[in-house]
Amino acid sequence: MTATRARKSDPHRCPECDAAFEVTYFDDRQDDRAQLPMTTAEAACPACGHARSLTLPAGAERTLVVELSDGAGADEGGGG
């Protein structure tokens, strides 16, 4: 039986232009999250192109999507 892939979404705010954006990716982790590897990836602000590093579960960087958001709920640090 194949597990359903979980789509995760994290709010971010660009430190250069202050645009709010969402970073979404597939998170295939199931259990024992602390034992699974993490990786870093670059995400560019969709408004100005300023890049920032993100920490994601290994493999998630291949499914990364970055889109402008309406700004509701976006935080200053973006969780990473």
PyMOL Python script that loads the backbone (N, CA, C, O; Angstrom):
from pymol import cmd

cmd.read_pdbstr("""\
ATOM      1  N   MET A   1       0.833  -1.181   0.000  1.00  0.00           N
ATOM      2  CA  MET A   1       0.000   0.000   0.000  1.00  0.00           C
ATOM      3  C   MET A   1       0.879   1.246   0.000  1.00  0.00           C
ATOM      4  O   MET A   1       1.789   1.355   0.822  1.00  0.00           O
ATOM      5  N   THR A   2       0.627   2.175  -0.895  1.00  0.00           N
ATOM      6  CA  THR A   2       1.404   3.390  -1.035  1.00  0.00           C
ATOM      7  C   THR A   2       0.842   4.477  -0.123  1.00  0.00           C
ATOM      8  O   THR A   2      -0.368   4.704  -0.080  1.00  0.00           O
ATOM      9  N   ALA A   3       1.731   5.141   0.602  1.00  0.00           N
ATOM     10  CA  ALA A   3       1.311   6.218   1.501  1.00  0.00           C
ATOM     11  C   ALA A   3       0.972   7.466   0.693  1.00  0.00           C
ATOM     12  O   ALA A   3       1.575   7.715  -0.351  1.00  0.00           O
ATOM     13  N   THR A   4       0.023   8.239   1.169  1.00  0.00           N
ATOM     14  CA  THR A   4      -0.345   9.496   0.542  1.00  0.00           C
ATOM     15  C   THR A   4       0.717  10.537   0.843  1.00  0.00           C
ATOM     16  O   THR A   4       1.156  10.672   1.985  1.00  0.00           O
ATOM     17  N   ARG A   5       1.127  11.267  -0.172  1.00  0.00           N
ATOM     18  CA  ARG A   5       2.136  12.308   0.019  1.00  0.00           C
ATOM     19  C   ARG A   5       1.491  13.523   0.662  1.00  0.00           C
ATOM     20  O   ARG A   5       0.394  13.933   0.281  1.00  0.00           O
ATOM     21  N   ALA A   6       2.176  14.090   1.634  1.00  0.00           N
ATOM     22  CA  ALA A   6       1.664  15.263   2.350  1.00  0.00           C
ATOM     23  C   ALA A   6       2.271  16.531   1.761  1.00  0.00           C
ATOM     24  O   ALA A   6       3.493  16.656   1.678  1.00  0.00           O
ATOM     25  N   ARG A   7       1.419  17.471   1.351  1.00  0.00           N
ATOM     26  CA  ARG A   7       1.866  18.759   0.826  1.00  0.00           C
ATOM     27  C   ARG A   7       1.968  19.723   2.002  1.00  0.00           C
ATOM     28  O   ARG A   7       0.979  19.951   2.698  1.00  0.00           O
ATOM     29  N   LYS A   8       3.140  20.286   2.231  1.00  0.00           N
ATOM     30  CA  LYS A   8       3.367  21.235   3.319  1.00  0.00           C
ATOM     31  C   LYS A   8       3.484  22.640   2.746  1.00  0.00           C
ATOM     32  O   LYS A   8       3.939  22.823   1.617  1.00  0.00           O
ATOM     33  N   SER A   9       3.077  23.617   3.520  1.00  0.00           N
ATOM     34  CA  SER A   9       3.157  25.012   3.103  1.00  0.00           C
ATOM     35  C   SER A   9       3.678  25.855   4.259  1.00  0.00           C
ATOM     36  O   SER A   9       3.181  25.767   5.381  1.00  0.00           O
ATOM     37  N   ASP A  10       4.686  26.673   3.969  1.00  0.00           N
ATOM     38  CA  ASP A  10       5.282  27.542   4.986  1.00  0.00           C
ATOM     39  C   ASP A  10       5.232  28.990   4.511  1.00  0.00           C
ATOM     40  O   ASP A  10       5.631  29.284   3.385  1.00  0.00           O
ATOM     41  N   PRO A  11       4.742  29.903   5.363  1.00  0.00           N
ATOM     42  CA  PRO A  11       4.727  31.322   4.996  1.00  0.00           C
ATOM     43  C   PRO A  11       6.106  31.949   5.196  1.00  0.00           C
ATOM     44  O   PRO A  11       6.827  31.606   6.133  1.00  0.00           O
ATOM     45  N   HIS A  12       6.454  32.857   4.315  1.00  0.00           N
ATOM     46  CA  HIS A  12       7.721  33.599   4.406  1.00  0.00           C
ATOM     47  C   HIS A  12       7.464  35.044   4.024  1.00  0.00           C
ATOM     48  O   HIS A  12       6.444  35.372   3.416  1.00  0.00           O
ATOM     49  N   ARG A  13       8.409  35.906   4.391  1.00  0.00           N
ATOM     50  CA  ARG A  13       8.354  37.305   3.984  1.00  0.00           C
ATOM     51  C   ARG A  13       9.754  37.688   3.515  1.00  0.00           C
ATOM     52  O   ARG A  13      10.742  37.421   4.198  1.00  0.00           O
ATOM     53  N   CYS A  14       9.826  38.309   2.351  1.00  0.00           N
ATOM     54  CA  CYS A  14      11.108  38.692   1.767  1.00  0.00           C
ATOM     55  C   CYS A  14      11.732  39.830   2.570  1.00  0.00           C
ATOM     56  O   CYS A  14      11.067  40.833   2.828  1.00  0.00           O
ATOM     57  N   PRO A  15      12.999  39.694   2.969  1.00  0.00           N
ATOM     58  CA  PRO A  15      13.656  40.764   3.718  1.00  0.00           C
ATOM     59  C   PRO A  15      14.017  41.960   2.835  1.00  0.00           C
ATOM     60  O   PRO A  15      14.300  43.041   3.352  1.00  0.00           O
ATOM     61  N   GLU A  16      14.011  41.780   1.517  1.00  0.00           N
ATOM     62  CA  GLU A  16      14.357  42.870   0.599  1.00  0.00           C
ATOM     63  C   GLU A  16      13.158  43.730   0.230  1.00  0.00           C
ATOM     64  O   GLU A  16      13.219  44.954   0.346  1.00  0.00           O
ATOM     65  N   CYS A  17      12.056  43.103  -0.219  1.00  0.00           N
ATOM     66  CA  CYS A  17      10.914  43.883  -0.725  1.00  0.00           C
ATOM     67  C   CYS A  17       9.671  43.749   0.146  1.00  0.00           C
ATOM     68  O   CYS A  17       8.657  44.388  -0.136  1.00  0.00           O
ATOM     69  N   ASP A  18       9.721  42.944   1.186  1.00  0.00           N
ATOM     70  CA  ASP A  18       8.632  42.746   2.144  1.00  0.00           C
ATOM     71  C   ASP A  18       7.423  42.005   1.565  1.00  0.00           C
ATOM     72  O   ASP A  18       6.346  42.027   2.162  1.00  0.00           O
ATOM     73  N   ALA A  19       7.586  41.352   0.412  1.00  0.00           N
ATOM     74  CA  ALA A  19       6.491  40.576  -0.173  1.00  0.00           C
ATOM     75  C   ALA A  19       6.265  39.299   0.630  1.00  0.00           C
ATOM     76  O   ALA A  19       7.217  38.647   1.057  1.00  0.00           O
ATOM     77  N   ALA A  20       5.003  38.952   0.830  1.00  0.00           N
ATOM     78  CA  ALA A  20       4.654  37.698   1.499  1.00  0.00           C
ATOM     79  C   ALA A  20       4.546  36.615   0.434  1.00  0.00           C
ATOM     80  O   ALA A  20       3.957  36.829  -0.625  1.00  0.00           O
ATOM     81  N   PHE A  21       5.126  35.438   0.727  1.00  0.00           N
ATOM     82  CA  PHE A  21       5.022  34.331  -0.202  1.00  0.00           C
ATOM     83  C   PHE A  21       4.951  33.014   0.537  1.00  0.00           C
ATOM     84  O   PHE A  21       5.365  32.906   1.691  1.00  0.00           O
ATOM     85  N   GLU A  22       4.418  32.007  -0.148  1.00  0.00           N
ATOM     86  CA  GLU A  22       4.278  30.663   0.398  1.00  0.00           C
ATOM     87  C   GLU A  22       5.283  29.745  -0.282  1.00  0.00           C
ATOM     88  O   GLU A  22       5.455  29.786  -1.500  1.00  0.00           O
ATOM     89  N   VAL A  23       5.938  28.925   0.513  1.00  0.00           N
ATOM     90  CA  VAL A  23       6.819  27.880   0.001  1.00  0.00           C
ATOM     91  C   VAL A  23       6.122  26.557   0.279  1.00  0.00           C
ATOM     92  O   VAL A  23       5.872  26.215   1.435  1.00  0.00           O
ATOM     93  N   THR A  24       5.810  25.818  -0.764  1.00  0.00           N
ATOM     94  CA  THR A  24       5.149  24.525  -0.594  1.00  0.00           C
ATOM     95  C   THR A  24       6.028  23.427  -1.182  1.00  0.00           C
ATOM     96  O   THR A  24       6.803  23.655  -2.111  1.00  0.00           O
ATOM     97  N   TYR A  25       5.886  22.227  -0.615  1.00  0.00           N
ATOM     98  CA  TYR A  25       6.675  21.076  -1.038  1.00  0.00           C
ATOM     99  C   TYR A  25       5.999  19.818  -0.542  1.00  0.00           C
ATOM    100  O   TYR A  25       5.174  19.859   0.371  1.00  0.00           O
ATOM    101  N   PHE A  26       6.356  18.703  -1.149  1.00  0.00           N
ATOM    102  CA  PHE A  26       5.873  17.410  -0.666  1.00  0.00           C
ATOM    103  C   PHE A  26       6.792  16.923   0.435  1.00  0.00           C
ATOM    104  O   PHE A  26       8.013  16.916   0.278  1.00  0.00           O
ATOM    105  N   ASP A  27       6.205  16.516   1.547  1.00  0.00           N
ATOM    106  CA  ASP A  27       6.946  15.975   2.688  1.00  0.00           C
ATOM    107  C   ASP A  27       6.608  14.498   2.782  1.00  0.00           C
ATOM    108  O   ASP A  27       5.514  14.135   3.216  1.00  0.00           O
ATOM    109  N   ASP A  28       7.533  13.649   2.380  1.00  0.00           N
ATOM    110  CA  ASP A  28       7.299  12.201   2.354  1.00  0.00           C
ATOM    111  C   ASP A  28       7.641  11.502   3.667  1.00  0.00           C
ATOM    112  O   ASP A  28       7.548  10.278   3.765  1.00  0.00           O
ATOM    113  N   ARG A  29       8.038  12.279   4.675  1.00  0.00           N
ATOM    114  CA  ARG A  29       8.375  11.658   5.961  1.00  0.00           C
ATOM    115  C   ARG A  29       7.118  11.070   6.591  1.00  0.00           C
ATOM    116  O   ARG A  29       6.043  11.665   6.512  1.00  0.00           O
ATOM    117  N   GLN A  30       7.251   9.923   7.205  1.00  0.00           N
ATOM    118  CA  GLN A  30       6.131   9.269   7.862  1.00  0.00           C
ATOM    119  C   GLN A  30       6.303   9.270   9.379  1.00  0.00           C
ATOM    120  O   GLN A  30       5.542   9.928  10.090  1.00  0.00           O
ATOM    121  N   ASP A  31       7.285   8.547   9.872  1.00  0.00           N
ATOM    122  CA  ASP A  31       7.558   8.447  11.305  1.00  0.00           C
ATOM    123  C   ASP A  31       9.040   8.720  11.557  1.00  0.00           C
ATOM    124  O   ASP A  31       9.831   8.826  10.620  1.00  0.00           O
ATOM    125  N   ASP A  32       9.401   8.832  12.825  1.00  0.00           N
ATOM    126  CA  ASP A  32      10.797   9.038  13.217  1.00  0.00           C
ATOM    127  C   ASP A  32      11.408  10.229  12.493  1.00  0.00           C
ATOM    128  O   ASP A  32      12.501  10.122  11.938  1.00  0.00           O
ATOM    129  N   ARG A  33      10.721  11.346  12.494  1.00  0.00           N
ATOM    130  CA  ARG A  33      11.164  12.535  11.769  1.00  0.00           C
ATOM    131  C   ARG A  33      12.567  12.983  12.172  1.00  0.00           C
ATOM    132  O   ARG A  33      13.313  13.487  11.333  1.00  0.00           O
ATOM    133  N   ALA A  34      12.931  12.812  13.415  1.00  0.00           N
ATOM    134  CA  ALA A  34      14.232  13.284  13.873  1.00  0.00           C
ATOM    135  C   ALA A  34      15.371  12.503  13.236  1.00  0.00           C
ATOM    136  O   ALA A  34      16.491  13.010  13.160  1.00  0.00           O
ATOM    137  N   GLN A  35      15.113  11.278  12.777  1.00  0.00           N
ATOM    138  CA  GLN A  35      16.176  10.453  12.208  1.00  0.00           C
ATOM    139  C   GLN A  35      16.329  10.620  10.705  1.00  0.00           C
ATOM    140  O   GLN A  35      17.292  10.112  10.130  1.00  0.00           O
ATOM    141  N   LEU A  36      15.420  11.306  10.062  1.00  0.00           N
ATOM    142  CA  LEU A  36      15.498  11.481   8.625  1.00  0.00           C
ATOM    143  C   LEU A  36      16.359  12.697   8.280  1.00  0.00           C
ATOM    144  O   LEU A  36      16.348  13.691   9.006  1.00  0.00           O
ATOM    145  N   PRO A  37      17.104  12.621   7.177  1.00  0.00           N
ATOM    146  CA  PRO A  37      18.001  13.731   6.819  1.00  0.00           C
ATOM    147  C   PRO A  37      17.245  14.968   6.362  1.00  0.00           C
ATOM    148  O   PRO A  37      16.136  14.890   5.833  1.00  0.00           O
ATOM    149  N   MET A  38      17.878  16.100   6.582  1.00  0.00           N
ATOM    150  CA  MET A  38      17.371  17.382   6.109  1.00  0.00           C
ATOM    151  C   MET A  38      18.377  17.907   5.090  1.00  0.00           C
ATOM    152  O   MET A  38      19.527  17.470   5.054  1.00  0.00           O
ATOM    153  N   THR A  39      17.931  18.847   4.266  1.00  0.00           N
ATOM    154  CA  THR A  39      18.803  19.460   3.274  1.00  0.00           C
ATOM    155  C   THR A  39      18.472  20.939   3.180  1.00  0.00           C
ATOM    156  O   THR A  39      17.429  21.376   3.666  1.00  0.00           O
ATOM    157  N   THR A  40      19.341  21.703   2.567  1.00  0.00           N
ATOM    158  CA  THR A  40      19.055  23.112   2.344  1.00  0.00           C
ATOM    159  C   THR A  40      18.760  23.330   0.863  1.00  0.00           C
ATOM    160  O   THR A  40      19.290  22.634  -0.002  1.00  0.00           O
ATOM    161  N   ALA A  41      17.917  24.295   0.597  1.00  0.00           N
ATOM    162  CA  ALA A  41      17.556  24.650  -0.768  1.00  0.00           C
ATOM    163  C   ALA A  41      17.422  26.165  -0.835  1.00  0.00           C
ATOM    164  O   ALA A  41      17.210  26.821   0.184  1.00  0.00           O
ATOM    165  N   GLU A  42      17.545  26.713  -2.025  1.00  0.00           N
ATOM    166  CA  GLU A  42      17.364  28.132  -2.248  1.00  0.00           C
ATOM    167  C   GLU A  42      15.961  28.384  -2.788  1.00  0.00           C
ATOM    168  O   GLU A  42      15.499  27.675  -3.682  1.00  0.00           O
ATOM    169  N   ALA A  43      15.292  29.385  -2.249  1.00  0.00           N
ATOM    170  CA  ALA A  43      13.987  29.807  -2.754  1.00  0.00           C
ATOM    171  C   ALA A  43      14.085  31.290  -3.055  1.00  0.00           C
ATOM    172  O   ALA A  43      14.515  32.080  -2.215  1.00  0.00           O
ATOM    173  N   ALA A  44      13.684  31.660  -4.263  1.00  0.00           N
ATOM    174  CA  ALA A  44      13.736  33.062  -4.668  1.00  0.00           C
ATOM    175  C   ALA A  44      12.373  33.713  -4.451  1.00  0.00           C
ATOM    176  O   ALA A  44      11.334  33.120  -4.743  1.00  0.00           O
ATOM    177  N   CYS A  45      12.393  34.933  -3.938  1.00  0.00           N
ATOM    178  CA  CYS A  45      11.162  35.701  -3.774  1.00  0.00           C
ATOM    179  C   CYS A  45      10.523  35.867  -5.155  1.00  0.00           C
ATOM    180  O   CYS A  45      11.198  36.301  -6.089  1.00  0.00           O
ATOM    181  N   PRO A  46       9.243  35.533  -5.304  1.00  0.00           N
ATOM    182  CA  PRO A  46       8.607  35.668  -6.607  1.00  0.00           C
ATOM    183  C   PRO A  46       8.390  37.127  -7.032  1.00  0.00           C
ATOM    184  O   PRO A  46       8.106  37.386  -8.202  1.00  0.00           O
ATOM    185  N   ALA A  47       8.519  38.071  -6.112  1.00  0.00           N
ATOM    186  CA  ALA A  47       8.334  39.478  -6.455  1.00  0.00           C
ATOM    187  C   ALA A  47       9.624  40.145  -6.927  1.00  0.00           C
ATOM    188  O   ALA A  47       9.628  40.867  -7.924  1.00  0.00           O
ATOM    189  N   CYS A  48      10.728  39.898  -6.199  1.00  0.00           N
ATOM    190  CA  CYS A  48      11.972  40.609  -6.530  1.00  0.00           C
ATOM    191  C   CYS A  48      13.142  39.686  -6.876  1.00  0.00           C
ATOM    192  O   CYS A  48      14.168  40.156  -7.369  1.00  0.00           O
ATOM    193  N   GLY A  49      13.007  38.397  -6.630  1.00  0.00           N
ATOM    194  CA  GLY A  49      14.066  37.453  -6.973  1.00  0.00           C
ATOM    195  C   GLY A  49      15.119  37.246  -5.901  1.00  0.00           C
ATOM    196  O   GLY A  49      16.035  36.448  -6.095  1.00  0.00           O
ATOM    197  N   HIS A  50      15.016  37.942  -4.773  1.00  0.00           N
ATOM    198  CA  HIS A  50      15.982  37.768  -3.685  1.00  0.00           C
ATOM    199  C   HIS A  50      15.921  36.325  -3.188  1.00  0.00           C
ATOM    200  O   HIS A  50      14.848  35.833  -2.839  1.00  0.00           O
ATOM    201  N   ALA A  51      17.063  35.652  -3.155  1.00  0.00           N
ATOM    202  CA  ALA A  51      17.109  34.246  -2.743  1.00  0.00           C
ATOM    203  C   ALA A  51      17.366  34.132  -1.248  1.00  0.00           C
ATOM    204  O   ALA A  51      18.049  34.960  -0.646  1.00  0.00           O
ATOM    205  N   ARG A  52      16.791  33.067  -0.661  1.00  0.00           N
ATOM    206  CA  ARG A  52      17.046  32.759   0.743  1.00  0.00           C
ATOM    207  C   ARG A  52      17.184  31.263   0.885  1.00  0.00           C
ATOM    208  O   ARG A  52      16.615  30.507   0.099  1.00  0.00           O
ATOM    209  N   SER A  53      17.933  30.828   1.877  1.00  0.00           N
ATOM    210  CA  SER A  53      18.123  29.408   2.134  1.00  0.00           C
ATOM    211  C   SER A  53      17.009  28.889   3.022  1.00  0.00           C
ATOM    212  O   SER A  53      16.581  29.560   3.962  1.00  0.00           O
ATOM    213  N   LEU A  54      16.546  27.689   2.715  1.00  0.00           N
ATOM    214  CA  LEU A  54      15.516  27.019   3.500  1.00  0.00           C
ATOM    215  C   LEU A  54      16.014  25.644   3.885  1.00  0.00           C
ATOM    216  O   LEU A  54      16.783  25.030   3.146  1.00  0.00           O
ATOM    217  N   THR A  55      15.584  25.155   5.035  1.00  0.00           N
ATOM    218  CA  THR A  55      15.877  23.795   5.440  1.00  0.00           C
ATOM    219  C   THR A  55      14.625  22.963   5.215  1.00  0.00           C
ATOM    220  O   THR A  55      13.548  23.282   5.718  1.00  0.00           O
ATOM    221  N   LEU A  56      14.789  21.887   4.447  1.00  0.00           N
ATOM    222  CA  LEU A  56      13.667  21.029   4.066  1.00  0.00           C
ATOM    223  C   LEU A  56      14.027  19.567   4.282  1.00  0.00           C
ATOM    224  O   LEU A  56      15.208  19.230   4.371  1.00  0.00           O
ATOM    225  N   PRO A  57      13.034  18.698   4.366  1.00  0.00           N
ATOM    226  CA  PRO A  57      13.320  17.268   4.401  1.00  0.00           C
ATOM    227  C   PRO A  57      14.019  16.864   3.103  1.00  0.00           C
ATOM    228  O   PRO A  57      13.675  17.372   2.036  1.00  0.00           O
ATOM    229  N   ALA A  58      14.987  15.964   3.180  1.00  0.00           N
ATOM    230  CA  ALA A  58      15.703  15.520   1.989  1.00  0.00           C
ATOM    231  C   ALA A  58      14.711  15.031   0.938  1.00  0.00           C
ATOM    232  O   ALA A  58      13.803  14.259   1.243  1.00  0.00           O
ATOM    233  N   GLY A  59      14.889  15.480  -0.289  1.00  0.00           N
ATOM    234  CA  GLY A  59      14.013  15.123  -1.394  1.00  0.00           C
ATOM    235  C   GLY A  59      12.952  16.160  -1.677  1.00  0.00           C
ATOM    236  O   GLY A  59      12.464  16.251  -2.803  1.00  0.00           O
ATOM    237  N   ALA A  60      12.581  16.946  -0.677  1.00  0.00           N
ATOM    238  CA  ALA A  60      11.532  17.946  -0.845  1.00  0.00           C
ATOM    239  C   ALA A  60      11.961  19.073  -1.783  1.00  0.00           C
ATOM    240  O   ALA A  60      11.113  19.726  -2.391  1.00  0.00           O
ATOM    241  N   GLU A  61      13.259  19.305  -1.904  1.00  0.00           N
ATOM    242  CA  GLU A  61      13.736  20.386  -2.774  1.00  0.00           C
ATOM    243  C   GLU A  61      13.354  20.151  -4.239  1.00  0.00           C
ATOM    244  O   GLU A  61      13.301  21.096  -5.026  1.00  0.00           O
ATOM    245  N   ARG A  62      13.093  18.907  -4.600  1.00  0.00           N
ATOM    246  CA  ARG A  62      12.690  18.593  -5.980  1.00  0.00           C
ATOM    247  C   ARG A  62      11.228  18.945  -6.244  1.00  0.00           C
ATOM    248  O   ARG A  62      10.810  18.988  -7.401  1.00  0.00           O
ATOM    249  N   THR A  63      10.445  19.198  -5.199  1.00  0.00           N
ATOM    250  CA  THR A  63       9.026  19.497  -5.368  1.00  0.00           C
ATOM    251  C   THR A  63       8.679  20.912  -4.904  1.00  0.00           C
ATOM    252  O   THR A  63       7.504  21.237  -4.736  1.00  0.00           O
ATOM    253  N   LEU A  64       9.683  21.743  -4.698  1.00  0.00           N
ATOM    254  CA  LEU A  64       9.521  23.088  -4.158  1.00  0.00           C
ATOM    255  C   LEU A  64       8.759  24.002  -5.129  1.00  0.00           C
ATOM    256  O   LEU A  64       9.080  24.071  -6.315  1.00  0.00           O
ATOM    257  N   VAL A  65       7.746  24.701  -4.600  1.00  0.00           N
ATOM    258  CA  VAL A  65       6.981  25.698  -5.354  1.00  0.00           C
ATOM    259  C   VAL A  65       6.921  26.955  -4.491  1.00  0.00           C
ATOM    260  O   VAL A  65       6.604  26.886  -3.303  1.00  0.00           O
ATOM    261  N   VAL A  66       7.227  28.108  -5.099  1.00  0.00           N
ATOM    262  CA  VAL A  66       7.205  29.387  -4.392  1.00  0.00           C
ATOM    263  C   VAL A  66       6.207  30.291  -5.099  1.00  0.00           C
ATOM    264  O   VAL A  66       6.320  30.538  -6.299  1.00  0.00           O
ATOM    265  N   GLU A  67       5.210  30.794  -4.332  1.00  0.00           N
ATOM    266  CA  GLU A  67       4.169  31.647  -4.904  1.00  0.00           C
ATOM    267  C   GLU A  67       3.861  32.811  -3.985  1.00  0.00           C
ATOM    268  O   GLU A  67       3.903  32.671  -2.763  1.00  0.00           O
ATOM    269  N   LEU A  68       3.552  33.959  -4.565  1.00  0.00           N
ATOM    270  CA  LEU A  68       3.122  35.115  -3.776  1.00  0.00           C
ATOM    271  C   LEU A  68       1.852  34.767  -3.024  1.00  0.00           C
ATOM    272  O   LEU A  68       1.002  34.035  -3.530  1.00  0.00           O
ATOM    273  N   SER A  69       1.727  35.292  -1.816  1.00  0.00           N
ATOM    274  CA  SER A  69       0.514  35.080  -1.037  1.00  0.00           C
ATOM    275  C   SER A  69      -0.132  36.440  -0.778  1.00  0.00           C
ATOM    276  O   SER A  69       0.429  37.482  -1.115  1.00  0.00           O
ATOM    277  N   ASP A  70      -1.302  36.412  -0.182  1.00  0.00           N
ATOM    278  CA  ASP A  70      -1.998  37.666   0.120  1.00  0.00           C
ATOM    279  C   ASP A  70      -1.413  38.360   1.340  1.00  0.00           C
ATOM    280  O   ASP A  70      -1.815  39.475   1.670  1.00  0.00           O
ATOM    281  N   GLY A  71      -0.470  37.712   2.012  1.00  0.00           N
ATOM    282  CA  GLY A  71       0.182  38.305   3.165  1.00  0.00           C
ATOM    283  C   GLY A  71      -0.435  37.929   4.485  1.00  0.00           C
ATOM    284  O   GLY A  71       0.181  38.161   5.526  1.00  0.00           O
ATOM    285  N   ALA A  72      -1.614  37.365   4.495  1.00  0.00           N
ATOM    286  CA  ALA A  72      -2.270  36.967   5.736  1.00  0.00           C
ATOM    287  C   ALA A  72      -1.526  35.800   6.346  1.00  0.00           C
ATOM    288  O   ALA A  72      -1.380  34.755   5.713  1.00  0.00           O
ATOM    289  N   GLY A  73      -1.061  35.965   7.551  1.00  0.00           N
ATOM    290  CA  GLY A  73      -0.411  34.894   8.271  1.00  0.00           C
ATOM    291  C   GLY A  73       1.068  34.723   7.970  1.00  0.00           C
ATOM    292  O   GLY A  73       1.708  33.855   8.565  1.00  0.00           O
ATOM    293  N   ALA A  74       1.630  35.508   7.077  1.00  0.00           N
ATOM    294  CA  ALA A  74       3.060  35.388   6.793  1.00  0.00           C
ATOM    295  C   ALA A  74       3.844  35.924   7.980  1.00  0.00           C
ATOM    296  O   ALA A  74       3.503  36.957   8.556  1.00  0.00           O
ATOM    297  N   ASP A  75       4.889  35.211   8.331  1.00  0.00           N
ATOM    298  CA  ASP A  75       5.686  35.653   9.464  1.00  0.00           C
ATOM    299  C   ASP A  75       6.974  36.282   8.960  1.00  0.00           C
ATOM    300  O   ASP A  75       7.251  36.276   7.761  1.00  0.00           O
ATOM    301  N   GLU A  76       7.755  36.821   9.879  1.00  0.00           N
ATOM    302  CA  GLU A  76       8.971  37.513   9.517  1.00  0.00           C
ATOM    303  C   GLU A  76      10.113  36.581   9.174  1.00  0.00           C
ATOM    304  O   GLU A  76      10.919  36.908   8.303  1.00  0.00           O
ATOM    305  N   GLY A  77      10.217  35.431   9.825  1.00  0.00           N
ATOM    306  CA  GLY A  77      11.357  34.566   9.625  1.00  0.00           C
ATOM    307  C   GLY A  77      11.108  33.419   8.694  1.00  0.00           C
ATOM    308  O   GLY A  77      12.062  32.890   8.122  1.00  0.00           O
ATOM    309  N   GLY A  78       9.900  33.012   8.513  1.00  0.00           N
ATOM    310  CA  GLY A  78       9.607  31.928   7.607  1.00  0.00           C
ATOM    311  C   GLY A  78       9.986  30.578   8.144  1.00  0.00           C
ATOM    312  O   GLY A  78      10.064  29.621   7.374  1.00  0.00           O
ATOM    313  N   GLY A  79      10.224  30.455   9.426  1.00  0.00           N
ATOM    314  CA  GLY A  79      10.502  29.149  10.005  1.00  0.00           C
ATOM    315  C   GLY A  79      11.845  28.579   9.653  1.00  0.00           C
ATOM    316  O   GLY A  79      12.057  27.384   9.861  1.00  0.00           O
ATOM    317  N   GLY A  80      12.759  29.350   9.137  1.00  0.00           N
ATOM    318  CA  GLY A  80      14.018  28.737   8.807  1.00  0.00           C
ATOM    319  C   GLY A  80      15.094  29.644   8.609  1.00  0.00           C
ATOM    320  O   GLY A  80      16.214  29.220   8.323  1.00  0.00           O
TER     321      GLY A  80
END
""", "prot")
cmd.dss("prot")
cmd.show_as("cartoon", "prot")
cmd.util.cbc("prot")
cmd.orient("prot")
